[in-house]
Amino acid sequence: MTLDEARRGQVLIIGGISDGRAKDQALRFGLAAGSEVRCEQALRGGPVVLSRGAMQVAIGRRLCPRIAVELAPRRGGVRRGR
């Protein structure tokens, strides 16, 4: 799945980033492959707001399809995300 498919409340792990420029932009925000983030908001036709620690960043819709993500595994039997 890609970041544009993320839903509010999901905890995600960043996978591959398809092009060099998108990868550079994501790295500036600390979003490297393997990073765990939480989708705080996914605005229809607008940005996806992610949080990582105390930081929040809005990723534009043009960049989102270039970032592969997967749902983070459940921890302690509690479902993470929706």
PyMOL Python script that loads the backbone (N, CA, C, O; Angstrom):
from pymol import cmd

cmd.read_pdbstr("""\
ATOM      1  N   MET A   1       0.850  -1.172   0.000  1.00  0.00           N
ATOM      2  CA  MET A   1       0.000   0.000   0.000  1.00  0.00           C
ATOM      3  C   MET A   1       0.891   1.229   0.000  1.00  0.00           C
ATOM      4  O   MET A   1       2.066   1.157   0.359  1.00  0.00           O
ATOM      5  N   THR A   2       0.330   2.343  -0.400  1.00  0.00           N
ATOM      6  CA  THR A   2       1.095   3.582  -0.405  1.00  0.00           C
ATOM      7  C   THR A   2       0.472   4.565   0.583  1.00  0.00           C
ATOM      8  O   THR A   2      -0.645   4.362   1.059  1.00  0.00           O
ATOM      9  N   LEU A   3       1.197   5.615   0.878  1.00  0.00           N
ATOM     10  CA  LEU A   3       0.787   6.547   1.914  1.00  0.00           C
ATOM     11  C   LEU A   3      -0.550   7.225   1.620  1.00  0.00           C
ATOM     12  O   LEU A   3      -1.267   7.599   2.548  1.00  0.00           O
ATOM     13  N   ASP A   4      -0.893   7.388   0.348  1.00  0.00           N
ATOM     14  CA  ASP A   4      -2.173   8.010   0.017  1.00  0.00           C
ATOM     15  C   ASP A   4      -3.369   7.135   0.401  1.00  0.00           C
ATOM     16  O   ASP A   4      -4.506   7.606   0.371  1.00  0.00           O
ATOM     17  N   GLU A   5      -3.130   5.869   0.760  1.00  0.00           N
ATOM     18  CA  GLU A   5      -4.193   4.959   1.194  1.00  0.00           C
ATOM     19  C   GLU A   5      -4.311   4.886   2.720  1.00  0.00           C
ATOM     20  O   GLU A   5      -5.173   4.181   3.244  1.00  0.00           O
ATOM     21  N   ALA A   6      -3.455   5.605   3.420  1.00  0.00           N
ATOM     22  CA  ALA A   6      -3.452   5.581   4.887  1.00  0.00           C
ATOM     23  C   ALA A   6      -4.730   6.184   5.449  1.00  0.00           C
ATOM     24  O   ALA A   6      -5.324   7.083   4.854  1.00  0.00           O
ATOM     25  N   ARG A   7      -5.137   5.681   6.593  1.00  0.00           N
ATOM     26  CA  ARG A   7      -6.324   6.169   7.280  1.00  0.00           C
ATOM     27  C   ARG A   7      -5.943   6.654   8.667  1.00  0.00           C
ATOM     28  O   ARG A   7      -4.984   6.175   9.272  1.00  0.00           O
ATOM     29  N   ARG A   8      -6.704   7.600   9.150  1.00  0.00           N
ATOM     30  CA  ARG A   8      -6.466   8.191  10.467  1.00  0.00           C
ATOM     31  C   ARG A   8      -6.391   7.106  11.541  1.00  0.00           C
ATOM     32  O   ARG A   8      -7.222   6.198  11.589  1.00  0.00           O
ATOM     33  N   GLY A   9      -5.383   7.221  12.394  1.00  0.00           N
ATOM     34  CA  GLY A   9      -5.200   6.297  13.503  1.00  0.00           C
ATOM     35  C   GLY A   9      -4.306   5.110  13.198  1.00  0.00           C
ATOM     36  O   GLY A   9      -3.880   4.413  14.120  1.00  0.00           O
ATOM     37  N   GLN A  10      -4.011   4.862  11.937  1.00  0.00           N
ATOM     38  CA  GLN A  10      -3.156   3.722  11.594  1.00  0.00           C
ATOM     39  C   GLN A  10      -1.707   4.011  11.972  1.00  0.00           C
ATOM     40  O   GLN A  10      -1.214   5.128  11.815  1.00  0.00           O
ATOM     41  N   VAL A  11      -1.052   2.988  12.465  1.00  0.00           N
ATOM     42  CA  VAL A  11       0.388   3.062  12.720  1.00  0.00           C
ATOM     43  C   VAL A  11       1.049   2.330  11.559  1.00  0.00           C
ATOM     44  O   VAL A  11       0.721   1.180  11.266  1.00  0.00           O
ATOM     45  N   LEU A  12       1.972   3.004  10.911  1.00  0.00           N
ATOM     46  CA  LEU A  12       2.562   2.525   9.665  1.00  0.00           C
ATOM     47  C   LEU A  12       4.075   2.446   9.761  1.00  0.00           C
ATOM     48  O   LEU A  12       4.704   3.127  10.571  1.00  0.00           O
ATOM     49  N   ILE A  13       4.635   1.609   8.925  1.00  0.00           N
ATOM     50  CA  ILE A  13       6.086   1.522   8.773  1.00  0.00           C
ATOM     51  C   ILE A  13       6.400   1.960   7.348  1.00  0.00           C
ATOM     52  O   ILE A  13       5.842   1.435   6.385  1.00  0.00           O
ATOM     53  N   ILE A  14       7.301   2.930   7.232  1.00  0.00           N
ATOM     54  CA  ILE A  14       7.698   3.434   5.920  1.00  0.00           C
ATOM     55  C   ILE A  14       8.505   2.361   5.209  1.00  0.00           C
ATOM     56  O   ILE A  14       9.441   1.794   5.772  1.00  0.00           O
ATOM     57  N   GLY A  15       8.130   2.087   3.957  1.00  0.00           N
ATOM     58  CA  GLY A  15       8.855   1.129   3.118  1.00  0.00           C
ATOM     59  C   GLY A  15       9.715   1.878   2.124  1.00  0.00           C
ATOM     60  O   GLY A  15      10.386   2.848   2.477  1.00  0.00           O
ATOM     61  N   GLY A  16       9.695   1.433   0.899  1.00  0.00           N
ATOM     62  CA  GLY A  16      10.481   2.066  -0.142  1.00  0.00           C
ATOM     63  C   GLY A  16       9.873   3.373  -0.619  1.00  0.00           C
ATOM     64  O   GLY A  16       8.665   3.593  -0.525  1.00  0.00           O
ATOM     65  N   ILE A  17      10.733   4.227  -1.130  1.00  0.00           N
ATOM     66  CA  ILE A  17      10.305   5.495  -1.709  1.00  0.00           C
ATOM     67  C   ILE A  17      10.779   5.478  -3.158  1.00  0.00           C
ATOM     68  O   ILE A  17      11.970   5.342  -3.437  1.00  0.00           O
ATOM     69  N   SER A  18       9.825   5.618  -4.070  1.00  0.00           N
ATOM     70  CA  SER A  18      10.058   5.277  -5.470  1.00  0.00           C
ATOM     71  C   SER A  18      11.015   6.158  -6.269  1.00  0.00           C
ATOM     72  O   SER A  18      11.627   5.667  -7.217  1.00  0.00           O
ATOM     73  N   ASP A  19      11.165   7.401  -5.939  1.00  0.00           N
ATOM     74  CA  ASP A  19      12.108   8.193  -6.727  1.00  0.00           C
ATOM     75  C   ASP A  19      13.032   9.000  -5.825  1.00  0.00           C
ATOM     76  O   ASP A  19      12.722   9.277  -4.667  1.00  0.00           O
ATOM     77  N   GLY A  20      14.160   9.363  -6.387  1.00  0.00           N
ATOM     78  CA  GLY A  20      15.210  10.036  -5.614  1.00  0.00           C
ATOM     79  C   GLY A  20      14.783  11.342  -4.979  1.00  0.00           C
ATOM     80  O   GLY A  20      15.112  11.609  -3.824  1.00  0.00           O
ATOM     81  N   ARG A  21      14.055  12.159  -5.723  1.00  0.00           N
ATOM     82  CA  ARG A  21      13.636  13.446  -5.173  1.00  0.00           C
ATOM     83  C   ARG A  21      12.660  13.257  -4.014  1.00  0.00           C
ATOM     84  O   ARG A  21      12.763  13.935  -2.992  1.00  0.00           O
ATOM     85  N   ALA A  22      11.719  12.339  -4.177  1.00  0.00           N
ATOM     86  CA  ALA A  22      10.761  12.051  -3.101  1.00  0.00           C
ATOM     87  C   ALA A  22      11.488  11.498  -1.880  1.00  0.00           C
ATOM     88  O   ALA A  22      11.144  11.825  -0.744  1.00  0.00           O
ATOM     89  N   LYS A  23      12.490  10.665  -2.117  1.00  0.00           N
ATOM     90  CA  LYS A  23      13.262  10.093  -1.013  1.00  0.00           C
ATOM     91  C   LYS A  23      14.002  11.193  -0.251  1.00  0.00           C
ATOM     92  O   LYS A  23      14.026  11.197   0.980  1.00  0.00           O
ATOM     93  N   ASP A  24      14.597  12.116  -0.986  1.00  0.00           N
ATOM     94  CA  ASP A  24      15.294  13.242  -0.346  1.00  0.00           C
ATOM     95  C   ASP A  24      14.340  14.069   0.500  1.00  0.00           C
ATOM     96  O   ASP A  24      14.667  14.448   1.625  1.00  0.00           O
ATOM     97  N   GLN A  25      13.151  14.351  -0.045  1.00  0.00           N
ATOM     98  CA  GLN A  25      12.166  15.143   0.693  1.00  0.00           C
ATOM     99  C   GLN A  25      11.732  14.413   1.961  1.00  0.00           C
ATOM    100  O   GLN A  25      11.637  15.023   3.026  1.00  0.00           O
ATOM    101  N   ALA A  26      11.470  13.118   1.854  1.00  0.00           N
ATOM    102  CA  ALA A  26      11.034  12.338   3.009  1.00  0.00           C
ATOM    103  C   ALA A  26      12.134  12.273   4.076  1.00  0.00           C
ATOM    104  O   ALA A  26      11.848  12.372   5.269  1.00  0.00           O
ATOM    105  N   LEU A  27      13.373  12.109   3.653  1.00  0.00           N
ATOM    106  CA  LEU A  27      14.489  12.035   4.601  1.00  0.00           C
ATOM    107  C   LEU A  27      14.652  13.330   5.394  1.00  0.00           C
ATOM    108  O   LEU A  27      15.058  13.296   6.556  1.00  0.00           O
ATOM    109  N   ARG A  28      14.346  14.449   4.788  1.00  0.00           N
ATOM    110  CA  ARG A  28      14.421  15.728   5.495  1.00  0.00           C
ATOM    111  C   ARG A  28      13.484  15.765   6.689  1.00  0.00           C
ATOM    112  O   ARG A  28      13.728  16.478   7.662  1.00  0.00           O
ATOM    113  N   PHE A  29      12.409  14.992   6.607  1.00  0.00           N
ATOM    114  CA  PHE A  29      11.433  14.926   7.698  1.00  0.00           C
ATOM    115  C   PHE A  29      11.665  13.723   8.600  1.00  0.00           C
ATOM    116  O   PHE A  29      10.849  13.446   9.479  1.00  0.00           O
ATOM    117  N   GLY A  30      12.770  13.001   8.397  1.00  0.00           N
ATOM    118  CA  GLY A  30      13.064  11.842   9.221  1.00  0.00           C
ATOM    119  C   GLY A  30      12.254  10.621   8.853  1.00  0.00           C
ATOM    120  O   GLY A  30      12.076   9.724   9.676  1.00  0.00           O
ATOM    121  N   LEU A  31      11.761  10.572   7.626  1.00  0.00           N
ATOM    122  CA  LEU A  31      10.927   9.457   7.186  1.00  0.00           C
ATOM    123  C   LEU A  31      11.721   8.522   6.289  1.00  0.00           C
ATOM    124  O   LEU A  31      11.522   8.492   5.075  1.00  0.00           O
ATOM    125  N   ALA A  32      12.608   7.772   6.888  1.00  0.00           N
ATOM    126  CA  ALA A  32      13.423   6.809   6.157  1.00  0.00           C
ATOM    127  C   ALA A  32      12.751   5.448   6.193  1.00  0.00           C
ATOM    128  O   ALA A  32      11.862   5.210   7.010  1.00  0.00           O
ATOM    129  N   ALA A  33      13.173   4.561   5.314  1.00  0.00           N
ATOM    130  CA  ALA A  33      12.640   3.198   5.307  1.00  0.00           C
ATOM    131  C   ALA A  33      12.797   2.584   6.696  1.00  0.00           C
ATOM    132  O   ALA A  33      13.864   2.662   7.306  1.00  0.00           O
ATOM    133  N   GLY A  34      11.731   1.980   7.181  1.00  0.00           N
ATOM    134  CA  GLY A  34      11.741   1.351   8.499  1.00  0.00           C
ATOM    135  C   GLY A  34      11.213   2.242   9.612  1.00  0.00           C
ATOM    136  O   GLY A  34      10.977   1.764  10.721  1.00  0.00           O
ATOM    137  N   SER A  35      11.023   3.523   9.339  1.00  0.00           N
ATOM    138  CA  SER A  35      10.501   4.449  10.350  1.00  0.00           C
ATOM    139  C   SER A  35       9.036   4.118  10.657  1.00  0.00           C
ATOM    140  O   SER A  35       8.256   3.811   9.755  1.00  0.00           O
ATOM    141  N   GLU A  36       8.679   4.185  11.937  1.00  0.00           N
ATOM    142  CA  GLU A  36       7.292   3.974  12.340  1.00  0.00           C
ATOM    143  C   GLU A  36       6.629   5.329  12.555  1.00  0.00           C
ATOM    144  O   GLU A  36       7.155   6.182  13.270  1.00  0.00           O
ATOM    145  N   VAL A  37       5.478   5.519  11.933  1.00  0.00           N
ATOM    146  CA  VAL A  37       4.739   6.778  12.010  1.00  0.00           C
ATOM    147  C   VAL A  37       3.267   6.482  12.283  1.00  0.00           C
ATOM    148  O   VAL A  37       2.795   5.363  12.083  1.00  0.00           O
ATOM    149  N   ARG A  38       2.560   7.497  12.737  1.00  0.00           N
ATOM    150  CA  ARG A  38       1.119   7.373  12.960  1.00  0.00           C
ATOM    151  C   ARG A  38       0.412   8.375  12.050  1.00  0.00           C
ATOM    152  O   ARG A  38       0.813   9.536  11.956  1.00  0.00           O
ATOM    153  N   CYS A  39      -0.631   7.917  11.390  1.00  0.00           N
ATOM    154  CA  CYS A  39      -1.434   8.798  10.546  1.00  0.00           C
ATOM    155  C   CYS A  39      -2.397   9.557  11.449  1.00  0.00           C
ATOM    156  O   CYS A  39      -3.324   8.980  12.018  1.00  0.00           O
ATOM    157  N   GLU A  40      -2.166  10.841  11.570  1.00  0.00           N
ATOM    158  CA  GLU A  40      -3.004  11.689  12.416  1.00  0.00           C
ATOM    159  C   GLU A  40      -4.234  12.190  11.666  1.00  0.00           C
ATOM    160  O   GLU A  40      -5.303  12.372  12.247  1.00  0.00           O
ATOM    161  N   GLN A  41      -4.062  12.406  10.374  1.00  0.00           N
ATOM    162  CA  GLN A  41      -5.160  12.920   9.575  1.00  0.00           C
ATOM    163  C   GLN A  41      -4.875  12.628   8.106  1.00  0.00           C
ATOM    164  O   GLN A  41      -3.741  12.752   7.643  1.00  0.00           O
ATOM    165  N   ALA A  42      -5.917  12.240   7.387  1.00  0.00           N
ATOM    166  CA  ALA A  42      -5.805  12.021   5.945  1.00  0.00           C
ATOM    167  C   ALA A  42      -6.930  12.810   5.295  1.00  0.00           C
ATOM    168  O   ALA A  42      -8.063  12.335   5.212  1.00  0.00           O
ATOM    169  N   LEU A  43      -6.619  14.003   4.841  1.00  0.00           N
ATOM    170  CA  LEU A  43      -7.623  14.888   4.268  1.00  0.00           C
ATOM    171  C   LEU A  43      -7.893  14.496   2.819  1.00  0.00           C
ATOM    172  O   LEU A  43      -6.964  14.365   2.022  1.00  0.00           O
ATOM    173  N   ARG A  44      -9.148  14.313   2.488  1.00  0.00           N
ATOM    174  CA  ARG A  44      -9.519  13.918   1.128  1.00  0.00           C
ATOM    175  C   ARG A  44      -9.046  14.993   0.146  1.00  0.00           C
ATOM    176  O   ARG A  44      -9.443  16.155   0.233  1.00  0.00           O
ATOM    177  N   GLY A  45      -8.201  14.581  -0.778  1.00  0.00           N
ATOM    178  CA  GLY A  45      -7.670  15.522  -1.751  1.00  0.00           C
ATOM    179  C   GLY A  45      -6.606  16.453  -1.194  1.00  0.00           C
ATOM    180  O   GLY A  45      -6.097  17.309  -1.918  1.00  0.00           O
ATOM    181  N   GLY A  46      -6.262  16.301   0.080  1.00  0.00           N
ATOM    182  CA  GLY A  46      -5.268  17.157   0.717  1.00  0.00           C
ATOM    183  C   GLY A  46      -4.133  16.325   1.288  1.00  0.00           C
ATOM    184  O   GLY A  46      -3.949  15.168   0.912  1.00  0.00           O
ATOM    185  N   PRO A  47      -3.381  16.914   2.188  1.00  0.00           N
ATOM    186  CA  PRO A  47      -2.213  16.219   2.734  1.00  0.00           C
ATOM    187  C   PRO A  47      -2.569  15.106   3.722  1.00  0.00           C
ATOM    188  O   PRO A  47      -3.679  15.032   4.249  1.00  0.00           O
ATOM    189  N   VAL A  48      -1.588  14.260   3.942  1.00  0.00           N
ATOM    190  CA  VAL A  48      -1.657  13.246   4.996  1.00  0.00           C
ATOM    191  C   VAL A  48      -0.746  13.751   6.107  1.00  0.00           C
ATOM    192  O   VAL A  48       0.431  14.024   5.874  1.00  0.00           O
ATOM    193  N   VAL A  49      -1.290  13.873   7.314  1.00  0.00           N
ATOM    194  CA  VAL A  49      -0.525  14.373   8.450  1.00  0.00           C
ATOM    195  C   VAL A  49      -0.022  13.176   9.243  1.00  0.00           C
ATOM    196  O   VAL A  49      -0.807  12.352   9.712  1.00  0.00           O
ATOM    197  N   LEU A  50       1.301  13.090   9.387  1.00  0.00           N
ATOM    198  CA  LEU A  50       1.944  11.994  10.114  1.00  0.00           C
ATOM    199  C   LEU A  50       2.597  12.532  11.373  1.00  0.00           C
ATOM    200  O   LEU A  50       3.027  13.684  11.428  1.00  0.00           O
ATOM    201  N   SER A  51       2.663  11.672  12.386  1.00  0.00           N
ATOM    202  CA  SER A  51       3.432  12.032  13.574  1.00  0.00           C
ATOM    203  C   SER A  51       4.477  10.958  13.813  1.00  0.00           C
ATOM    204  O   SER A  51       4.269   9.770  13.566  1.00  0.00           O
ATOM    205  N   ARG A  52       5.599  11.431  14.302  1.00  0.00           N
ATOM    206  CA  ARG A  52       6.702  10.546  14.694  1.00  0.00           C
ATOM    207  C   ARG A  52       7.313  11.186  15.923  1.00  0.00           C
ATOM    208  O   ARG A  52       7.977  12.219  15.836  1.00  0.00           O
ATOM    209  N   GLY A  53       7.083  10.562  17.072  1.00  0.00           N
ATOM    210  CA  GLY A  53       7.515  11.179  18.319  1.00  0.00           C
ATOM    211  C   GLY A  53       6.714  12.448  18.537  1.00  0.00           C
ATOM    212  O   GLY A  53       5.487  12.427  18.436  1.00  0.00           O
ATOM    213  N   ALA A  54       7.380  13.547  18.832  1.00  0.00           N
ATOM    214  CA  ALA A  54       6.702  14.819  19.076  1.00  0.00           C
ATOM    215  C   ALA A  54       6.536  15.641  17.796  1.00  0.00           C
ATOM    216  O   ALA A  54       5.965  16.731  17.832  1.00  0.00           O
ATOM    217  N   MET A  55       7.030  15.126  16.664  1.00  0.00           N
ATOM    218  CA  MET A  55       6.988  15.861  15.412  1.00  0.00           C
ATOM    219  C   MET A  55       5.766  15.477  14.584  1.00  0.00           C
ATOM    220  O   MET A  55       5.393  14.305  14.532  1.00  0.00           O
ATOM    221  N   GLN A  56       5.149  16.450  13.945  1.00  0.00           N
ATOM    222  CA  GLN A  56       4.097  16.201  12.980  1.00  0.00           C
ATOM    223  C   GLN A  56       4.510  16.830  11.666  1.00  0.00           C
ATOM    224  O   GLN A  56       5.112  17.903  11.634  1.00  0.00           O
ATOM    225  N   VAL A  57       4.176  16.142  10.573  1.00  0.00           N
ATOM    226  CA  VAL A  57       4.508  16.654   9.251  1.00  0.00           C
ATOM    227  C   VAL A  57       3.347  16.342   8.309  1.00  0.00           C
ATOM    228  O   VAL A  57       2.751  15.267   8.380  1.00  0.00           O
ATOM    229  N   ALA A  58       3.035  17.287   7.433  1.00  0.00           N
ATOM    230  CA  ALA A  58       2.000  17.092   6.422  1.00  0.00           C
ATOM    231  C   ALA A  58       2.691  16.744   5.103  1.00  0.00           C
ATOM    232  O   ALA A  58       3.545  17.486   4.617  1.00  0.00           O
ATOM    233  N   ILE A  59       2.310  15.618   4.545  1.00  0.00           N
ATOM    234  CA  ILE A  59       2.871  15.158   3.278  1.00  0.00           C
ATOM    235  C   ILE A  59       1.834  15.421   2.189  1.00  0.00           C
ATOM    236  O   ILE A  59       0.695  14.966   2.294  1.00  0.00           O
ATOM    237  N   GLY A  60       2.217  16.143   1.160  1.00  0.00           N
ATOM    238  CA  GLY A  60       1.300  16.483   0.077  1.00  0.00           C
ATOM    239  C   GLY A  60       0.855  15.270  -0.715  1.00  0.00           C
ATOM    240  O   GLY A  60       1.558  14.262  -0.777  1.00  0.00           O
ATOM    241  N   ARG A  61      -0.307  15.373  -1.314  1.00  0.00           N
ATOM    242  CA  ARG A  61      -0.900  14.269  -2.073  1.00  0.00           C
ATOM    243  C   ARG A  61      -0.068  13.837  -3.267  1.00  0.00           C
ATOM    244  O   ARG A  61      -0.157  12.681  -3.680  1.00  0.00           O
ATOM    245  N   ARG A  62       0.730  14.715  -3.830  1.00  0.00           N
ATOM    246  CA  ARG A  62       1.585  14.317  -4.954  1.00  0.00           C
ATOM    247  C   ARG A  62       2.727  13.413  -4.503  1.00  0.00           C
ATOM    248  O   ARG A  62       3.176  12.551  -5.259  1.00  0.00           O
ATOM    249  N   LEU A  63       3.188  13.606  -3.291  1.00  0.00           N
ATOM    250  CA  LEU A  63       4.294  12.803  -2.764  1.00  0.00           C
ATOM    251  C   LEU A  63       3.808  11.473  -2.185  1.00  0.00           C
ATOM    252  O   LEU A  63       4.530  10.477  -2.242  1.00  0.00           O
ATOM    253  N   CYS A  64       2.614  11.445  -1.638  1.00  0.00           N
ATOM    254  CA  CYS A  64       2.095  10.254  -0.953  1.00  0.00           C
ATOM    255  C   CYS A  64       2.120   8.964  -1.781  1.00  0.00           C
ATOM    256  O   CYS A  64       2.504   7.925  -1.243  1.00  0.00           O
ATOM    257  N   PRO A  65       1.726   8.978  -3.071  1.00  0.00           N
ATOM    258  CA  PRO A  65       1.742   7.722  -3.839  1.00  0.00           C
ATOM    259  C   PRO A  65       3.143   7.172  -4.079  1.00  0.00           C
ATOM    260  O   PRO A  65       3.295   6.025  -4.498  1.00  0.00           O
ATOM    261  N   ARG A  66       4.151   7.967  -3.822  1.00  0.00           N
ATOM    262  CA  ARG A  66       5.533   7.535  -4.047  1.00  0.00           C
ATOM    263  C   ARG A  66       6.156   6.901  -2.808  1.00  0.00           C
ATOM    264  O   ARG A  66       7.300   6.448  -2.847  1.00  0.00           O
ATOM    265  N   ILE A  67       5.403   6.868  -1.703  1.00  0.00           N
ATOM    266  CA  ILE A  67       5.925   6.329  -0.447  1.00  0.00           C
ATOM    267  C   ILE A  67       5.157   5.061  -0.087  1.00  0.00           C
ATOM    268  O   ILE A  67       3.967   5.111   0.225  1.00  0.00           O
ATOM    269  N   ALA A  68       5.843   3.935  -0.135  1.00  0.00           N
ATOM    270  CA  ALA A  68       5.237   2.654   0.235  1.00  0.00           C
ATOM    271  C   ALA A  68       5.215   2.536   1.757  1.00  0.00           C
ATOM    272  O   ALA A  68       6.179   2.898   2.432  1.00  0.00           O
ATOM    273  N   VAL A  69       4.116   2.029   2.283  1.00  0.00           N
ATOM    274  CA  VAL A  69       3.977   1.818   3.720  1.00  0.00           C
ATOM    275  C   VAL A  69       3.310   0.475   3.967  1.00  0.00           C
ATOM    276  O   VAL A  69       2.693  -0.105   3.073  1.00  0.00           O
ATOM    277  N   GLU A  70       3.442  -0.003   5.185  1.00  0.00           N
ATOM    278  CA  GLU A  70       2.709  -1.205   5.616  1.00  0.00           C
ATOM    279  C   GLU A  70       2.219  -0.949   7.025  1.00  0.00           C
ATOM    280  O   GLU A  70       2.795  -0.152   7.765  1.00  0.00           O
ATOM    281  N   LEU A  71       1.152  -1.633   7.384  1.00  0.00           N
ATOM    282  CA  LEU A  71       0.642  -1.502   8.748  1.00  0.00           C
ATOM    283  C   LEU A  71       1.640  -2.088   9.718  1.00  0.00           C
ATOM    284  O   LEU A  71       2.195  -3.159   9.471  1.00  0.00           O
ATOM    285  N   ALA A  72       1.872  -1.402  10.815  1.00  0.00           N
ATOM    286  CA  ALA A  72       2.770  -1.912  11.856  1.00  0.00           C
ATOM    287  C   ALA A  72       2.101  -3.109  12.519  1.00  0.00           C
ATOM    288  O   ALA A  72       0.876  -3.140  12.642  1.00  0.00           O
ATOM    289  N   PRO A  73       2.880  -4.089  12.945  1.00  0.00           N
ATOM    290  CA  PRO A  73       2.285  -5.244  13.630  1.00  0.00           C
ATOM    291  C   PRO A  73       1.650  -4.846  14.952  1.00  0.00           C
ATOM    292  O   PRO A  73       2.037  -3.862  15.582  1.00  0.00           O
ATOM    293  N   ARG A  74       0.678  -5.627  15.346  1.00  0.00           N
ATOM    294  CA  ARG A  74       0.018  -5.395  16.638  1.00  0.00           C
ATOM    295  C   ARG A  74       1.020  -5.622  17.754  1.00  0.00           C
ATOM    296  O   ARG A  74       1.951  -6.419  17.635  1.00  0.00           O
ATOM    297  N   ARG A  75       0.799  -4.896  18.845  1.00  0.00           N
ATOM    298  CA  ARG A  75       1.682  -5.081  20.014  1.00  0.00           C
ATOM    299  C   ARG A  75       0.827  -5.427  21.211  1.00  0.00           C
ATOM    300  O   ARG A  75      -0.165  -4.752  21.486  1.00  0.00           O
ATOM    301  N   GLY A  76       1.197  -6.461  21.916  1.00  0.00           N
ATOM    302  CA  GLY A  76       0.493  -6.851  23.132  1.00  0.00           C
ATOM    303  C   GLY A  76      -0.964  -7.233  22.900  1.00  0.00           C
ATOM    304  O   GLY A  76      -1.799  -7.109  23.796  1.00  0.00           O
ATOM    305  N   GLY A  77      -1.261  -7.701  21.686  1.00  0.00           N
ATOM    306  CA  GLY A  77      -2.607  -8.134  21.378  1.00  0.00           C
ATOM    307  C   GLY A  77      -3.593  -6.996  21.146  1.00  0.00           C
ATOM    308  O   GLY A  77      -4.784  -7.247  20.959  1.00  0.00           O
ATOM    309  N   VAL A  78      -3.129  -5.764  21.154  1.00  0.00           N
ATOM    310  CA  VAL A  78      -4.004  -4.608  20.938  1.00  0.00           C
ATOM    311  C   VAL A  78      -3.928  -4.213  19.472  1.00  0.00           C
ATOM    312  O   VAL A  78      -2.840  -4.054  18.918  1.00  0.00           O
ATOM    313  N   ARG A  79      -5.080  -4.057  18.853  1.00  0.00           N
ATOM    314  CA  ARG A  79      -5.108  -3.655  17.458  1.00  0.00           C
ATOM    315  C   ARG A  79      -4.644  -2.210  17.324  1.00  0.00           C
ATOM    316  O   ARG A  79      -5.103  -1.331  18.054  1.00  0.00           O
ATOM    317  N   ARG A  80      -3.738  -1.974  16.394  1.00  0.00           N
ATOM    318  CA  ARG A  80      -3.223  -0.630  16.146  1.00  0.00           C
ATOM    319  C   ARG A  80      -3.750  -0.162  14.812  1.00  0.00           C
ATOM    320  O   ARG A  80      -3.576  -0.844  13.802  1.00  0.00           O
ATOM    321  N   GLY A  81      -4.378   0.964  14.790  1.00  0.00           N
ATOM    322  CA  GLY A  81      -4.926   1.502  13.555  1.00  0.00           C
ATOM    323  C   GLY A  81      -6.314   0.950  13.277  1.00  0.00           C
ATOM    324  O   GLY A  81      -6.858   0.172  14.060  1.00  0.00           O
ATOM    325  N   ARG A  82      -6.879   1.365  12.146  1.00  0.00           N
ATOM    326  CA  ARG A  82      -8.228   0.904  11.780  1.00  0.00           C
ATOM    327  C   ARG A  82      -8.238   0.383  10.384  1.00  0.00           C
ATOM    328  O   ARG A  82      -9.280  -0.051   9.894  1.00  0.00           O
TER     329      ARG A  82
END
""", "prot")
cmd.dss("prot")
cmd.show_as("cartoon", "prot")
cmd.util.cbc("prot")
cmd.orient("prot")
